[in-house]
């Protein structure tokens, strides 16, 4: 799981730097944006993956449980 997160961070850094450099023509601004934005996004991505895995696990558990009928009294 951590390798996936690190490779995502490297790709994101490259894209963030390139797009910011094209827009600003500034290596300093591009470097700052490329360091801060992907770092924050990588942390968010990590927790998104954890939440998504929990969602998928709960969805699978709910699908395997028998449907309970409600009794009228």
PDB file of N, CA, C, O and CB in Angstrom:
ATOM      1  N   UNK A   1       0.834  -1.191   0.000  1.00  0.00           N
ATOM      2  CA  UNK A   1       0.000   0.000   0.000  1.00  0.00           C
ATOM      3  C   UNK A   1       0.878   1.254   0.000  1.00  0.00           C
ATOM      4  O   UNK A   1       0.565   2.219  -0.697  1.00  0.00           O
ATOM      5  CB  UNK A   1      -0.949  -0.001   1.220  1.00  0.00           C
ATOM      6  N   UNK A   2       1.953   1.257   0.757  1.00  0.00           N
ATOM      7  CA  UNK A   2       2.793   2.445   0.842  1.00  0.00           C
ATOM      8  C   UNK A   2       3.502   2.727  -0.487  1.00  0.00           C
ATOM      9  O   UNK A   2       3.684   3.891  -0.847  1.00  0.00           O
ATOM     10  CB  UNK A   2       3.820   2.281   1.961  1.00  0.00           C
ATOM     11  N   UNK A   3       3.901   1.694  -1.215  1.00  0.00           N
ATOM     12  CA  UNK A   3       4.553   1.897  -2.509  1.00  0.00           C
ATOM     13  C   UNK A   3       3.603   2.594  -3.478  1.00  0.00           C
ATOM     14  O   UNK A   3       4.016   3.483  -4.223  1.00  0.00           O
ATOM     15  CB  UNK A   3       5.025   0.551  -3.097  1.00  0.00           C
ATOM     16  N   UNK A   4       2.351   2.199  -3.470  1.00  0.00           N
ATOM     17  CA  UNK A   4       1.341   2.830  -4.322  1.00  0.00           C
ATOM     18  C   UNK A   4       1.230   4.313  -3.976  1.00  0.00           C
ATOM     19  O   UNK A   4       1.143   5.155  -4.870  1.00  0.00           O
ATOM     20  CB  UNK A   4      -0.037   2.127  -4.161  1.00  0.00           C
ATOM     21  N   UNK A   5       1.233   4.632  -2.690  1.00  0.00           N
ATOM     22  CA  UNK A   5       1.132   6.014  -2.246  1.00  0.00           C
ATOM     23  C   UNK A   5       2.354   6.814  -2.682  1.00  0.00           C
ATOM     24  O   UNK A   5       2.216   7.957  -3.118  1.00  0.00           O
ATOM     25  CB  UNK A   5       0.973   6.076  -0.728  1.00  0.00           C
ATOM     26  N   UNK A   6       3.544   6.235  -2.571  1.00  0.00           N
ATOM     27  CA  UNK A   6       4.770   6.943  -2.948  1.00  0.00           C
ATOM     28  C   UNK A   6       4.860   7.178  -4.460  1.00  0.00           C
ATOM     29  O   UNK A   6       5.287   8.248  -4.894  1.00  0.00           O
ATOM     30  CB  UNK A   6       5.991   6.158  -2.476  1.00  0.00           C
ATOM     31  N   UNK A   7       4.465   6.197  -5.254  1.00  0.00           N
ATOM     32  CA  UNK A   7       4.508   6.400  -6.710  1.00  0.00           C
ATOM     33  C   UNK A   7       3.474   7.435  -7.135  1.00  0.00           C
ATOM     34  O   UNK A   7       3.712   8.224  -8.049  1.00  0.00           O
ATOM     35  CB  UNK A   7       4.264   5.067  -7.455  1.00  0.00           C
ATOM     36  N   UNK A   8       2.327   7.426  -6.466  1.00  0.00           N
ATOM     37  CA  UNK A   8       1.316   8.449  -6.733  1.00  0.00           C
ATOM     38  C   UNK A   8       1.873   9.833  -6.406  1.00  0.00           C
ATOM     39  O   UNK A   8       1.644  10.786  -7.151  1.00  0.00           O
ATOM     40  CB  UNK A   8       0.031   8.175  -5.915  1.00  0.00           C
ATOM     41  N   UNK A   9       2.597   9.947  -5.306  1.00  0.00           N
ATOM     42  CA  UNK A   9       3.186  11.228  -4.901  1.00  0.00           C
ATOM     43  C   UNK A   9       4.194  11.717  -5.935  1.00  0.00           C
ATOM     44  O   UNK A   9       4.215  12.905  -6.257  1.00  0.00           O
ATOM     45  CB  UNK A   9       3.862  11.098  -3.527  1.00  0.00           C
ATOM     46  N   UNK A  10       5.022  10.832  -6.455  1.00  0.00           N
ATOM     47  CA  UNK A  10       6.023  11.217  -7.463  1.00  0.00           C
ATOM     48  C   UNK A  10       5.356  11.713  -8.745  1.00  0.00           C
ATOM     49  O   UNK A  10       5.766  12.727  -9.311  1.00  0.00           O
ATOM     50  CB  UNK A  10       6.948  10.027  -7.782  1.00  0.00           C
ATOM     51  N   UNK A  11       4.344  11.007  -9.194  1.00  0.00           N
ATOM     52  CA  UNK A  11       3.621  11.441 -10.393  1.00  0.00           C
ATOM     53  C   UNK A  11       2.927  12.782 -10.158  1.00  0.00           C
ATOM     54  O   UNK A  11       2.948  13.667 -11.012  1.00  0.00           O
ATOM     55  CB  UNK A  11       2.590  10.378 -10.812  1.00  0.00           C
ATOM     56  N   UNK A  12       2.321  12.909  -9.000  1.00  0.00           N
ATOM     57  CA  UNK A  12       1.600  14.130  -8.687  1.00  0.00           C
ATOM     58  C   UNK A  12       2.555  15.322  -8.595  1.00  0.00           C
ATOM     59  O   UNK A  12       2.224  16.418  -9.047  1.00  0.00           O
ATOM     60  CB  UNK A  12       0.826  13.967  -7.378  1.00  0.00           C
ATOM     61  N   UNK A  13       3.732  15.112  -8.013  1.00  0.00           N
ATOM     62  CA  UNK A  13       4.742  16.161  -7.930  1.00  0.00           C
ATOM     63  C   UNK A  13       5.110  16.650  -9.332  1.00  0.00           C
ATOM     64  O   UNK A  13       5.162  17.854  -9.584  1.00  0.00           O
ATOM     65  CB  UNK A  13       5.999  15.648  -7.188  1.00  0.00           C
ATOM     66  N   UNK A  14       5.361  15.711 -10.233  1.00  0.00           N
ATOM     67  CA  UNK A  14       5.741  16.065 -11.609  1.00  0.00           C
ATOM     68  C   UNK A  14       4.655  16.867 -12.311  1.00  0.00           C
ATOM     69  O   UNK A  14       4.942  17.867 -12.969  1.00  0.00           O
ATOM     70  CB  UNK A  14       6.045  14.805 -12.412  1.00  0.00           C
ATOM     71  N   UNK A  15       3.421  16.434 -12.172  1.00  0.00           N
ATOM     72  CA  UNK A  15       2.312  17.133 -12.818  1.00  0.00           C
ATOM     73  C   UNK A  15       2.115  18.522 -12.205  1.00  0.00           C
ATOM     74  O   UNK A  15       1.941  19.504 -12.927  1.00  0.00           O
ATOM     75  CB  UNK A  15       1.016  16.309 -12.699  1.00  0.00           C
ATOM     76  N   UNK A  16       2.143  18.597 -10.882  1.00  0.00           N
ATOM     77  CA  UNK A  16       1.948  19.887 -10.210  1.00  0.00           C
ATOM     78  C   UNK A  16       3.041  20.875 -10.603  1.00  0.00           C
ATOM     79  O   UNK A  16       2.752  22.039 -10.879  1.00  0.00           O
ATOM     80  CB  UNK A  16       1.928  19.702  -8.682  1.00  0.00           C
ATOM     81  N   UNK A  17       4.297  20.418 -10.632  1.00  0.00           N
ATOM     82  CA  UNK A  17       5.400  21.302 -11.016  1.00  0.00           C
ATOM     83  C   UNK A  17       5.237  21.765 -12.456  1.00  0.00           C
ATOM     84  O   UNK A  17       5.363  22.956 -12.742  1.00  0.00           O
ATOM     85  CB  UNK A  17       6.752  20.592 -10.837  1.00  0.00           C
ATOM     86  N   UNK A  18       4.959  20.843 -13.358  1.00  0.00           N
ATOM     87  CA  UNK A  18       4.852  21.172 -14.783  1.00  0.00           C
ATOM     88  C   UNK A  18       3.725  22.163 -15.059  1.00  0.00           C
ATOM     89  O   UNK A  18       3.928  23.159 -15.754  1.00  0.00           O
ATOM     90  CB  UNK A  18       4.629  19.903 -15.598  1.00  0.00           C
ATOM     91  N   UNK A  19       2.550  21.896 -14.520  1.00  0.00           N
ATOM     92  CA  UNK A  19       1.403  22.780 -14.762  1.00  0.00           C
ATOM     93  C   UNK A  19       1.667  24.164 -14.175  1.00  0.00           C
ATOM     94  O   UNK A  19       1.393  25.175 -14.822  1.00  0.00           O
ATOM     95  CB  UNK A  19       0.113  22.179 -14.155  1.00  0.00           C
ATOM     96  N   UNK A  20       2.195  24.214 -12.959  1.00  0.00           N
ATOM     97  CA  UNK A  20       2.461  25.507 -12.330  1.00  0.00           C
ATOM     98  C   UNK A  20       3.546  26.269 -13.074  1.00  0.00           C
ATOM     99  O   UNK A  20       3.462  27.490 -13.208  1.00  0.00           O
ATOM    100  CB  UNK A  20       2.866  25.317 -10.870  1.00  0.00           C
ATOM    101  N   UNK A  21       4.554  25.572 -13.554  1.00  0.00           N
ATOM    102  CA  UNK A  21       5.616  26.242 -14.305  1.00  0.00           C
ATOM    103  C   UNK A  21       5.080  26.811 -15.622  1.00  0.00           C
ATOM    104  O   UNK A  21       5.439  27.922 -16.013  1.00  0.00           O
ATOM    105  CB  UNK A  21       6.774  25.266 -14.580  1.00  0.00           C
ATOM    106  N   UNK A  22       4.237  26.061 -16.291  1.00  0.00           N
ATOM    107  CA  UNK A  22       3.636  26.544 -17.539  1.00  0.00           C
ATOM    108  C   UNK A  22       2.800  27.797 -17.279  1.00  0.00           C
ATOM    109  O   UNK A  22       2.811  28.734 -18.077  1.00  0.00           O
ATOM    110  CB  UNK A  22       2.762  25.443 -18.184  1.00  0.00           C
ATOM    111  N   UNK A  23       2.077  27.807 -16.156  1.00  0.00           N
ATOM    112  CA  UNK A  23       1.208  28.949 -15.840  1.00  0.00           C
ATOM    113  C   UNK A  23       1.960  30.161 -15.304  1.00  0.00           C
ATOM    114  O   UNK A  23       1.563  31.297 -15.562  1.00  0.00           O
ATOM    115  CB  UNK A  23       0.175  28.532 -14.837  1.00  0.00           C
ATOM    116  N   UNK A  24       3.052  29.931 -14.554  1.00  0.00           N
ATOM    117  CA  UNK A  24       3.727  31.058 -13.887  1.00  0.00           C
ATOM    118  C   UNK A  24       5.104  31.375 -14.438  1.00  0.00           C
ATOM    119  O   UNK A  24       5.599  32.484 -14.239  1.00  0.00           O
ATOM    120  CB  UNK A  24       3.852  30.776 -12.430  1.00  0.00           C
ATOM    121  N   UNK A  25       5.736  30.434 -15.125  1.00  0.00           N
ATOM    122  CA  UNK A  25       7.102  30.591 -15.626  1.00  0.00           C
ATOM    123  C   UNK A  25       8.082  30.868 -14.479  1.00  0.00           C
ATOM    124  O   UNK A  25       9.099  31.537 -14.664  1.00  0.00           O
ATOM    125  CB  UNK A  25       7.161  31.730 -16.661  1.00  0.00           C
ATOM    126  N   UNK A  26       7.759  30.342 -13.294  1.00  0.00           N
ATOM    127  CA  UNK A  26       8.592  30.554 -12.114  1.00  0.00           C
ATOM    128  C   UNK A  26       8.963  29.209 -11.493  1.00  0.00           C
ATOM    129  O   UNK A  26       8.093  28.438 -11.087  1.00  0.00           O
ATOM    130  CB  UNK A  26       7.863  31.449 -11.081  1.00  0.00           C
ATOM    131  N   UNK A  27      10.266  28.939 -11.426  1.00  0.00           N
ATOM    132  CA  UNK A  27      10.727  27.691 -10.826  1.00  0.00           C
ATOM    133  C   UNK A  27      10.441  27.689  -9.326  1.00  0.00           C
ATOM    134  O   UNK A  27      10.082  26.654  -8.766  1.00  0.00           O
ATOM    135  CB  UNK A  27      12.234  27.485 -11.087  1.00  0.00           C
ATOM    136  N   UNK A  28      10.599  28.850  -8.668  1.00  0.00           N
ATOM    137  CA  UNK A  28      10.359  28.932  -7.226  1.00  0.00           C
ATOM    138  C   UNK A  28       8.917  28.641  -6.856  1.00  0.00           C
ATOM    139  O   UNK A  28       8.644  27.832  -5.969  1.00  0.00           O
ATOM    140  CB  UNK A  28      10.741  30.295  -6.717  1.00  0.00           C
ATOM    141  N   UNK A  29       7.988  29.311  -7.545  1.00  0.00           N
ATOM    142  CA  UNK A  29       6.564  29.088  -7.272  1.00  0.00           C
ATOM    143  C   UNK A  29       6.186  27.652  -7.631  1.00  0.00           C
ATOM    144  O   UNK A  29       5.450  26.993  -6.896  1.00  0.00           O
ATOM    145  CB  UNK A  29       5.684  30.095  -8.066  1.00  0.00           C
ATOM    146  N   UNK A  30       6.691  27.178  -8.755  1.00  0.00           N
ATOM    147  CA  UNK A  30       6.381  25.810  -9.186  1.00  0.00           C
ATOM    148  C   UNK A  30       6.880  24.789  -8.177  1.00  0.00           C
ATOM    149  O   UNK A  30       6.183  23.823  -7.868  1.00  0.00           O
ATOM    150  CB  UNK A  30       6.997  25.529 -10.558  1.00  0.00           C
ATOM    151  N   UNK A  31       8.084  25.002  -7.666  1.00  0.00           N
ATOM    152  CA  UNK A  31       8.634  24.094  -6.675  1.00  0.00           C
ATOM    153  C   UNK A  31       7.817  24.091  -5.393  1.00  0.00           C
ATOM    154  O   UNK A  31       7.555  23.036  -4.815  1.00  0.00           O
ATOM    155  CB  UNK A  31      10.064  24.464  -6.372  1.00  0.00           C
ATOM    156  N   UNK A  32       7.413  25.291  -4.949  1.00  0.00           N
ATOM    157  CA  UNK A  32       6.617  25.390  -3.720  1.00  0.00           C
ATOM    158  C   UNK A  32       5.269  24.698  -3.881  1.00  0.00           C
ATOM    159  O   UNK A  32       4.857  23.916  -3.024  1.00  0.00           O
ATOM    160  CB  UNK A  32       6.408  26.860  -3.333  1.00  0.00           C
ATOM    161  N   UNK A  33       4.593  24.987  -4.973  1.00  0.00           N
ATOM    162  CA  UNK A  33       3.289  24.360  -5.224  1.00  0.00           C
ATOM    163  C   UNK A  33       3.456  22.853  -5.385  1.00  0.00           C
ATOM    164  O   UNK A  33       2.657  22.073  -4.866  1.00  0.00           O
ATOM    165  CB  UNK A  33       2.620  24.965  -6.486  1.00  0.00           C
ATOM    166  N   UNK A  34       4.490  22.453  -6.101  1.00  0.00           N
ATOM    167  CA  UNK A  34       4.714  21.029  -6.348  1.00  0.00           C
ATOM    168  C   UNK A  34       5.035  20.269  -5.065  1.00  0.00           C
ATOM    169  O   UNK A  34       4.774  19.068  -4.985  1.00  0.00           O
ATOM    170  CB  UNK A  34       5.841  20.845  -7.349  1.00  0.00           C
ATOM    171  N   UNK A  35       5.594  20.937  -4.066  1.00  0.00           N
ATOM    172  CA  UNK A  35       5.879  20.265  -2.796  1.00  0.00           C
ATOM    173  C   UNK A  35       4.670  20.238  -1.868  1.00  0.00           C
ATOM    174  O   UNK A  35       4.397  19.220  -1.232  1.00  0.00           O
ATOM    175  CB  UNK A  35       7.038  20.948  -2.098  1.00  0.00           C
ATOM    176  N   UNK A  36       3.953  21.338  -1.790  1.00  0.00           N
ATOM    177  CA  UNK A  36       2.860  21.451  -0.826  1.00  0.00           C
ATOM    178  C   UNK A  36       1.598  20.725  -1.296  1.00  0.00           C
ATOM    179  O   UNK A  36       1.037  19.921  -0.552  1.00  0.00           O
ATOM    180  CB  UNK A  36       2.545  22.917  -0.570  1.00  0.00           C
ATOM    181  N   UNK A  37       1.158  20.992  -2.490  1.00  0.00           N
ATOM    182  CA  UNK A  37      -0.117  20.452  -2.964  1.00  0.00           C
ATOM    183  C   UNK A  37      -0.119  18.920  -3.046  1.00  0.00           C
ATOM    184  O   UNK A  37      -1.059  18.303  -2.546  1.00  0.00           O
ATOM    185  CB  UNK A  37      -0.444  21.033  -4.326  1.00  0.00           C
ATOM    186  N   UNK A  38       0.879  18.283  -3.648  1.00  0.00           N
ATOM    187  CA  UNK A  38       0.857  16.814  -3.679  1.00  0.00           C
ATOM    188  C   UNK A  38       1.031  16.184  -2.295  1.00  0.00           C
ATOM    189  O   UNK A  38       0.492  15.109  -2.033  1.00  0.00           O
ATOM    190  CB  UNK A  38       1.946  16.305  -4.602  1.00  0.00           C
ATOM    191  N   UNK A  39       1.769  16.837  -1.424  1.00  0.00           N
ATOM    192  CA  UNK A  39       1.928  16.307  -0.076  1.00  0.00           C
ATOM    193  C   UNK A  39       0.574  16.225   0.622  1.00  0.00           C
ATOM    194  O   UNK A  39       0.233  15.209   1.227  1.00  0.00           O
ATOM    195  CB  UNK A  39       2.901  17.179   0.739  1.00  0.00           C
ATOM    196  N   UNK A  40      -0.176  17.289   0.529  1.00  0.00           N
ATOM    197  CA  UNK A  40      -1.510  17.302   1.129  1.00  0.00           C
ATOM    198  C   UNK A  40      -2.419  16.294   0.432  1.00  0.00           C
ATOM    199  O   UNK A  40      -3.153  15.556   1.089  1.00  0.00           O
ATOM    200  CB  UNK A  40      -2.124  18.714   1.057  1.00  0.00           C
ATOM    201  N   UNK A  41      -2.369  16.264  -0.889  1.00  0.00           N
ATOM    202  CA  UNK A  41      -3.197  15.316  -1.638  1.00  0.00           C
ATOM    203  C   UNK A  41      -2.828  13.868  -1.342  1.00  0.00           C
ATOM    204  O   UNK A  41      -3.705  13.004  -1.323  1.00  0.00           O
ATOM    205  CB  UNK A  41      -3.071  15.579  -3.128  1.00  0.00           C
ATOM    206  N   UNK A  42      -1.554  13.588  -1.112  1.00  0.00           N
ATOM    207  CA  UNK A  42      -1.123  12.222  -0.818  1.00  0.00           C
ATOM    208  C   UNK A  42      -1.680  11.769   0.520  1.00  0.00           C
ATOM    209  O   UNK A  42      -2.117  10.626   0.657  1.00  0.00           O
ATOM    210  CB  UNK A  42       0.411  12.124  -0.816  1.00  0.00           C
ATOM    211  N   UNK A  43      -1.670  12.648   1.501  1.00  0.00           N
ATOM    212  CA  UNK A  43      -2.240  12.311   2.802  1.00  0.00           C
ATOM    213  C   UNK A  43      -3.744  12.061   2.657  1.00  0.00           C
ATOM    214  O   UNK A  43      -4.281  11.099   3.207  1.00  0.00           O
ATOM    215  CB  UNK A  43      -1.969  13.442   3.831  1.00  0.00           C
ATOM    216  N   UNK A  44      -4.412  12.941   1.908  1.00  0.00           N
ATOM    217  CA  UNK A  44      -5.853  12.773   1.680  1.00  0.00           C
ATOM    218  C   UNK A  44      -6.117  11.460   0.933  1.00  0.00           C
ATOM    219  O   UNK A  44      -7.056  10.736   1.262  1.00  0.00           O
ATOM    220  CB  UNK A  44      -6.428  13.981   0.878  1.00  0.00           C
ATOM    221  N   UNK A  45      -5.297  11.161  -0.060  1.00  0.00           N
ATOM    222  CA  UNK A  45      -5.451   9.922  -0.832  1.00  0.00           C
ATOM    223  C   UNK A  45      -5.303   8.696   0.064  1.00  0.00           C
ATOM    224  O   UNK A  45      -6.074   7.744  -0.057  1.00  0.00           O
ATOM    225  CB  UNK A  45      -4.421   9.868  -1.971  1.00  0.00           C
ATOM    226  N   UNK A  46      -4.315   8.711   0.965  1.00  0.00           N
ATOM    227  CA  UNK A  46      -4.088   7.588   1.869  1.00  0.00           C
ATOM    228  C   UNK A  46      -5.329   7.307   2.721  1.00  0.00           C
ATOM    229  O   UNK A  46      -5.756   6.160   2.852  1.00  0.00           O
ATOM    230  CB  UNK A  46      -2.878   7.868   2.772  1.00  0.00           C
ATOM    231  N   UNK A  47      -5.899   8.362   3.295  1.00  0.00           N
ATOM    232  CA  UNK A  47      -7.083   8.184   4.127  1.00  0.00           C
ATOM    233  C   UNK A  47      -8.321   7.847   3.290  1.00  0.00           C
ATOM    234  O   UNK A  47      -9.217   7.144   3.758  1.00  0.00           O
ATOM    235  CB  UNK A  47      -7.337   9.442   4.949  1.00  0.00           C
ATOM    236  N   UNK A  48      -8.368   8.347   2.062  1.00  0.00           N
ATOM    237  CA  UNK A  48      -9.455   7.984   1.154  1.00  0.00           C
ATOM    238  C   UNK A  48      -9.413   6.487   0.864  1.00  0.00           C
ATOM    239  O   UNK A  48     -10.450   5.824   0.856  1.00  0.00           O
ATOM    240  CB  UNK A  48      -9.364   8.794  -0.163  1.00  0.00           C
ATOM    241  N   UNK A  49      -8.219   5.957   0.627  1.00  0.00           N
ATOM    242  CA  UNK A  49      -8.071   4.517   0.383  1.00  0.00           C
ATOM    243  C   UNK A  49      -8.527   3.706   1.592  1.00  0.00           C
ATOM    244  O   UNK A  49      -9.213   2.697   1.433  1.00  0.00           O
ATOM    245  CB  UNK A  49      -6.611   4.178   0.042  1.00  0.00           C
ATOM    246  N   UNK A  50      -8.156   4.131   2.787  1.00  0.00           N
ATOM    247  CA  UNK A  50      -8.575   3.428   4.000  1.00  0.00           C
ATOM    248  C   UNK A  50     -10.096   3.459   4.136  1.00  0.00           C
ATOM    249  O   UNK A  50     -10.711   2.439   4.445  1.00  0.00           O
ATOM    250  CB  UNK A  50      -7.912   4.054   5.246  1.00  0.00           C
ATOM    251  N   UNK A  51     -10.700   4.612   3.910  1.00  0.00           N
ATOM    252  CA  UNK A  51     -12.150   4.741   4.001  1.00  0.00           C
ATOM    253  C   UNK A  51     -12.831   3.902   2.915  1.00  0.00           C
ATOM    254  O   UNK A  51     -13.838   3.244   3.175  1.00  0.00           O
ATOM    255  CB  UNK A  51     -12.568   6.223   3.880  1.00  0.00           C
ATOM    256  N   UNK A  52     -12.288   3.928   1.721  1.00  0.00           N
ATOM    257  CA  UNK A  52     -12.875   3.162   0.617  1.00  0.00           C
ATOM    258  C   UNK A  52     -12.808   1.665   0.904  1.00  0.00           C
ATOM    259  O   UNK A  52     -13.770   0.938   0.655  1.00  0.00           O
ATOM    260  CB  UNK A  52     -12.155   3.481  -0.707  1.00  0.00           C
ATOM    261  N   UNK A  53     -11.675   1.207   1.426  1.00  0.00           N
ATOM    262  CA  UNK A  53     -11.540  -0.216   1.768  1.00  0.00           C
ATOM    263  C   UNK A  53     -12.550  -0.614   2.843  1.00  0.00           C
ATOM    264  O   UNK A  53     -13.131  -1.698   2.777  1.00  0.00           O
ATOM    265  CB  UNK A  53     -10.107  -0.522   2.250  1.00  0.00           C
ATOM    266  N   UNK A  54     -12.759   0.246   3.820  1.00  0.00           N
ATOM    267  CA  UNK A  54     -13.752  -0.020   4.860  1.00  0.00           C
ATOM    268  C   UNK A  54     -15.159  -0.073   4.254  1.00  0.00           C
ATOM    269  O   UNK A  54     -15.958  -0.944   4.598  1.00  0.00           O
ATOM    270  CB  UNK A  54     -13.681   1.060   5.965  1.00  0.00           C
ATOM    271  N   UNK A  55     -15.448   0.861   3.356  1.00  0.00           N
ATOM    272  CA  UNK A  55     -16.743   0.871   2.659  1.00  0.00           C
ATOM    273  C   UNK A  55     -16.946  -0.438   1.892  1.00  0.00           C
ATOM    274  O   UNK A  55     -18.007  -1.055   1.984  1.00  0.00           O
ATOM    275  CB  UNK A  55     -16.833   2.080   1.689  1.00  0.00           C
ATOM    276  N   UNK A  56     -15.942  -0.854   1.145  1.00  0.00           N
ATOM    277  CA  UNK A  56     -16.040  -2.092   0.359  1.00  0.00           C
ATOM    278  C   UNK A  56     -16.220  -3.299   1.277  1.00  0.00           C
ATOM    279  O   UNK A  56     -17.005  -4.198   0.973  1.00  0.00           O
ATOM    280  CB  UNK A  56     -14.783  -2.278  -0.524  1.00  0.00           C
ATOM    281  N   UNK A  57     -15.501  -3.323   2.394  1.00  0.00           N
ATOM    282  CA  UNK A  57     -15.625  -4.428   3.343  1.00  0.00           C
ATOM    283  C   UNK A  57     -17.040  -4.478   3.911  1.00  0.00           C
ATOM    284  O   UNK A  57     -17.640  -5.551   3.973  1.00  0.00           O
ATOM    285  CB  UNK A  57     -14.593  -4.287   4.482  1.00  0.00           C
ATOM    286  N   UNK A  58     -17.576  -3.346   4.320  1.00  0.00           N
ATOM    287  CA  UNK A  58     -18.929  -3.294   4.877  1.00  0.00           C
ATOM    288  C   UNK A  58     -19.981  -3.650   3.834  1.00  0.00           C
ATOM    289  O   UNK A  58     -20.979  -4.298   4.150  1.00  0.00           O
ATOM    290  CB  UNK A  58     -19.214  -1.909   5.444  1.00  0.00           C
ATOM    291  N   UNK A  59     -19.761  -3.231   2.602  1.00  0.00           N
ATOM    292  CA  UNK A  59     -20.694  -3.557   1.526  1.00  0.00           C
ATOM    293  C   UNK A  59     -20.736  -5.068   1.299  1.00  0.00           C
ATOM    294  O   UNK A  59     -21.807  -5.640   1.095  1.00  0.00           O
ATOM    295  CB  UNK A  59     -20.298  -2.829   0.224  1.00  0.00           C
ATOM    296  N   UNK A  60     -19.578  -5.704   1.335  1.00  0.00           N
ATOM    297  CA  UNK A  60     -19.501  -7.150   1.146  1.00  0.00           C
ATOM    298  C   UNK A  60     -20.183  -7.877   2.296  1.00  0.00           C
ATOM    299  O   UNK A  60     -20.895  -8.855   2.068  1.00  0.00           O
ATOM    300  CB  UNK A  60     -18.041  -7.601   1.023  1.00  0.00           C
ATOM    301  N   UNK A  61     -19.978  -7.420   3.527  1.00  0.00           N
ATOM    302  CA  UNK A  61     -20.605  -8.048   4.687  1.00  0.00           C
ATOM    303  C   UNK A  61     -22.119  -7.924   4.595  1.00  0.00           C
ATOM    304  O   UNK A  61     -22.828  -8.889   4.880  1.00  0.00           O
ATOM    305  CB  UNK A  61     -20.092  -7.415   5.995  1.00  0.00           C
ATOM    306  N   UNK A  62     -22.630  -6.763   4.205  1.00  0.00           N
ATOM    307  CA  UNK A  62     -24.072  -6.558   4.096  1.00  0.00           C
ATOM    308  C   UNK A  62     -24.673  -7.436   3.015  1.00  0.00           C
ATOM    309  O   UNK A  62     -25.797  -7.915   3.166  1.00  0.00           O
ATOM    310  CB  UNK A  62     -24.380  -5.098   3.810  1.00  0.00           C
ATOM    311  N   UNK A  63     -23.947  -7.657   1.925  1.00  0.00           N
ATOM    312  CA  UNK A  63     -24.468  -8.476   0.836  1.00  0.00           C
ATOM    313  C   UNK A  63     -24.510  -9.954   1.210  1.00  0.00           C
ATOM    314  O   UNK A  63     -25.329 -10.697   0.670  1.00  0.00           O
ATOM    315  CB  UNK A  63     -23.624  -8.283  -0.414  1.00  0.00           C
ATOM    316  N   UNK A  64     -23.648 -10.396   2.119  1.00  0.00           N
ATOM    317  CA  UNK A  64     -23.615 -11.809   2.478  1.00  0.00           C
ATOM    318  C   UNK A  64     -24.569 -12.143   3.611  1.00  0.00           C
ATOM    319  O   UNK A  64     -24.848 -13.320   3.839  1.00  0.00           O
ATOM    320  CB  UNK A  64     -22.218 -12.209   2.863  1.00  0.00           C
ATOM    321  N   UNK A  65     -25.080 -11.152   4.325  1.00  0.00           N
ATOM    322  CA  UNK A  65     -26.027 -11.413   5.397  1.00  0.00           C
ATOM    323  C   UNK A  65     -27.415 -11.630   4.812  1.00  0.00           C
ATOM    324  O   UNK A  65     -27.812 -10.945   3.868  1.00  0.00           O
ATOM    325  CB  UNK A  65     -26.038 -10.255   6.413  1.00  0.00           C
ATOM    326  N   UNK A  66     -28.161 -12.597   5.382  1.00  0.00           N
ATOM    327  CA  UNK A  66     -29.522 -12.823   4.883  1.00  0.00           C
ATOM    328  C   UNK A  66     -30.421 -11.640   5.188  1.00  0.00           C
ATOM    329  O   UNK A  66     -30.230 -10.924   6.172  1.00  0.00           O
ATOM    330  CB  UNK A  66     -30.112 -14.094   5.491  1.00  0.00           C
ATOM    331  N   UNK A  67     -31.386 -11.456   4.339  1.00  0.00           N
ATOM    332  CA  UNK A  67     -32.337 -10.352   4.503  1.00  0.00           C
ATOM    333  C   UNK A  67     -33.285 -10.693   5.653  1.00  0.00           C
ATOM    334  O   UNK A  67     -33.925 -11.744   5.641  1.00  0.00           O
ATOM    335  CB  UNK A  67     -33.136 -10.087   3.176  1.00  0.00           C
ATOM    336  N   UNK A  68     -33.376  -9.804   6.646  1.00  0.00           N
ATOM    337  CA  UNK A  68     -34.234 -10.063   7.789  1.00  0.00           C
ATOM    338  C   UNK A  68     -35.598  -9.438   7.562  1.00  0.00           C
ATOM    339  O   UNK A  68     -35.715  -8.266   7.202  1.00  0.00           O
ATOM    340  CB  UNK A  68     -33.602  -9.525   9.080  1.00  0.00           C
ATOM    341  N   UNK A  69     -36.620 -10.242   7.779  1.00  0.00           N
ATOM    342  CA  UNK A  69     -37.992  -9.762   7.616  1.00  0.00           C
ATOM    343  C   UNK A  69     -38.491  -9.175   8.932  1.00  0.00           C
ATOM    344  O   UNK A  69     -38.107  -9.629  10.010  1.00  0.00           O
ATOM    345  CB  UNK A  69     -38.924 -10.906   7.142  1.00  0.00           C
ATOM    346  N   UNK A  70     -39.328  -8.188   8.835  1.00  0.00           N
ATOM    347  CA  UNK A  70     -39.903  -7.553  10.021  1.00  0.00           C
ATOM    348  C   UNK A  70     -41.230  -8.269  10.340  1.00  0.00           C
ATOM    349  O   UNK A  70     -42.054  -8.499   9.454  1.00  0.00           O
ATOM    350  CB  UNK A  70     -40.125  -5.994   9.791  1.00  0.00           C
ATOM    351  N   UNK A  71     -41.413  -8.611  11.615  1.00  0.00           N
ATOM    352  CA  UNK A  71     -42.657  -9.260  12.020  1.00  0.00           C
ATOM    353  C   UNK A  71     -43.664  -8.220  12.510  1.00  0.00           C
ATOM    354  O   UNK A  71     -43.334  -7.357  13.324  1.00  0.00           O
ATOM    355  CB  UNK A  71     -42.388 -10.310  13.120  1.00  0.00           C
ATOM    356  N   UNK A  72     -44.857  -8.311  12.020  1.00  0.00           N
ATOM    357  CA  UNK A  72     -45.944  -7.441  12.504  1.00  0.00           C
ATOM    358  C   UNK A  72     -46.558  -8.089  13.728  1.00  0.00           C
ATOM    359  O   UNK A  72     -46.763  -9.303  13.746  1.00  0.00           O
ATOM    360  CB  UNK A  72     -47.032  -7.199  11.395  1.00  0.00           C
ATOM    361  N   UNK A  73     -46.856  -7.303  14.748  1.00  0.00           N
ATOM    362  CA  UNK A  73     -47.453  -7.917  15.955  1.00  0.00           C
ATOM    363  C   UNK A  73     -48.910  -7.614  16.092  1.00  0.00           C
ATOM    364  O   UNK A  73     -49.546  -8.058  17.048  1.00  0.00           O
ATOM    365  CB  UNK A  73     -46.741  -7.453  17.194  1.00  0.00           C
TER     366      UNK A  73
END
